[in-house]
Amino acid sequence: MEIKLKPIGIIHSPFKKKEDMDSKKYADFRGFDSIQGELEIFKEYEKGLKDVEGFSHLVVLFAFHKSEGYKLHTKPLLGGILRGVFATRSPNRPNPIGMTVVKVLERNRNRLKVSGVDMIEGTPILDIKPFTSRDQKSRIKLGWLKKKMNR
């Protein structure tokens, strides 16, 4: 089975290259909350944005377009020991697909100004979906991240 994905837009971000994000400042992911950027949805998909400004947050699925291969064990930014790639947010994955949640600040036609940007400039957007109460989970377990997030 072959799967073909076509980007619906791109990210405009203050991060111009991967190295701009490799900082302990962003290691717990909360550091990205205030980072603003823009989702530019290509004109052919603009009509699909109807009513999106009524949601406070969006789930953004994107391609790690600068990813180069993968290993099934990797050292995440937060921890110096090897972890399974599926227990990390590493961009180097068998299928280089990323996901993040952004806060909608405003919409101007085919552009959404958002905060919570943790992607680099030009990242291809694969899909966006509204973040709903169904997405909020209680009593989650953070695995190996628990100790790191409490620091």
C-alpha positions in Angstrom: 0.0 0.0 0.0 1.3 3.4 -1.0 0.3 6.5 0.9 0.6 9.9 -0.7 0.2 13.1 1.3 -0.1 16.5 -0.2 0.7 19.6 2.0 -2.3 21.9 2.5 0.0 24.8 3.6 3.2 25.8 5.3 4.3 27.2 8.7 5.8 30.6 9.1 8.0 30.5 12.2 10.7 32.5 14.0 12.7 29.3 13.9 14.6 29.3 10.6 16.6 26.1 11.1 16.4 23.0 13.3 19.3 24.2 15.5 17.2 27.3 16.5 15.0 24.9 18.5 17.7 22.7 20.1 17.8 24.5 23.4 17.2 23.5 27.0 14.9 26.5 27.0 12.4 24.5 25.0 13.2 21.0 26.4 10.0 20.6 28.4 7.8 21.9 25.5 6.2 24.6 27.7 8.8 27.0 26.4 7.0 27.0 23.0 3.6 28.2 24.4 4.4 31.9 23.7 6.1 31.4 20.3 4.0 33.0 17.6 3.8 32.1 14.0 1.4 31.7 11.1 -0.2 28.8 9.4 -0.5 29.7 5.7 -3.1 27.5 4.1 -2.8 27.3 0.4 -5.6 29.2 -1.5 -7.1 26.0 -2.9 -7.9 24.9 0.6 -9.0 28.2 2.1 -12.7 27.4 2.0 -11.9 24.5 4.4 -11.1 27.1 7.1 -14.8 28.1 7.4 -15.6 28.3 11.1 -12.1 27.5 12.3 -11.8 30.8 14.2 -14.5 29.6 16.6 -12.0 27.1 18.1 -9.4 28.2 20.7 -6.9 25.6 19.7 -6.0 23.4 16.6 -4.2 20.2 16.2 -1.6 20.6 13.4 -0.2 17.5 11.6 2.9 18.3 9.7 5.9 16.7 7.9 9.3 16.7 9.5 10.7 17.8 6.1 14.3 18.2 7.4 14.4 14.8 9.0 17.2 12.5 7.9 16.5 8.8 8.5 15.8 7.3 11.9 16.9 4.9 14.5 14.6 2.9 16.7 16.5 4.0 19.8 17.3 7.7 20.2 18.5 10.1 22.9 15.8 12.8 23.4 16.8 16.3 24.3 15.4 15.9 27.8 17.2 12.7 28.6 20.7 11.4 27.9 19.8 7.8 27.7 18.5 5.8 24.8 14.7 5.6 24.5 12.5 3.9 21.9 11.7 6.4 19.1 8.0 5.9 19.8 8.5 7.1 23.4 9.9 10.4 22.2 9.0 13.4 20.1 12.1 13.0 17.9 11.7 14.3 14.4 13.7 11.3 13.1 11.0 8.7 12.7 10.0 5.9 10.3 7.3 8.1 9.0 8.4 11.7 9.7 5.0 13.0 10.8 4.7 15.6 13.6 1.8 16.8 15.6 1.4 19.8 17.8 -1.4 21.9 19.4 -1.5 25.6 18.7 -3.6 28.4 20.1 -5.6 30.4 17.5 -5.0 34.1 17.9 -6.7 35.4 14.7 -7.6 34.5 11.1 -7.0 36.6 8.1 -8.4 34.8 5.0 -6.1 31.8 4.4 -3.7 32.7 7.3 -4.0 31.8 10.9 -1.9 33.6 13.5 -1.2 31.1 16.3 1.0 30.7 19.4 2.6 27.5 20.5 4.7 27.1 17.3 7.4 24.4 17.6 8.1 23.9 13.9 10.7 25.5 11.6 10.0 28.0 8.8 8.5 26.3 5.7 7.4 23.1 7.5 4.7 21.5 5.3 1.2 21.3 7.0 -0.5 18.0 6.3 -3.8 18.7 8.1 -5.4 20.7 10.8 -8.2 19.7 13.1 -10.0 21.4 16.0 -8.8 20.6 19.5 -11.9 19.6 21.4 -12.8 18.4 24.9 -12.6 14.9 23.5 -8.8 15.5 23.1 -8.3 16.4 26.8 -7.4 13.4 28.8 -7.3 13.1 32.6 -5.0 10.9 34.7 -2.4 10.6 32.0 0.9 8.9 32.6 4.0 10.7 31.4 6.4 7.7 31.5 10.1 8.6 31.6 9.1 12.3 31.1 7.5 12.7 34.5 10.7 13.4 36.4 11.9 15.7 33.7 8.7 17.7 33.5 8.6 18.3 37.3 11.9 20.1 37.3 
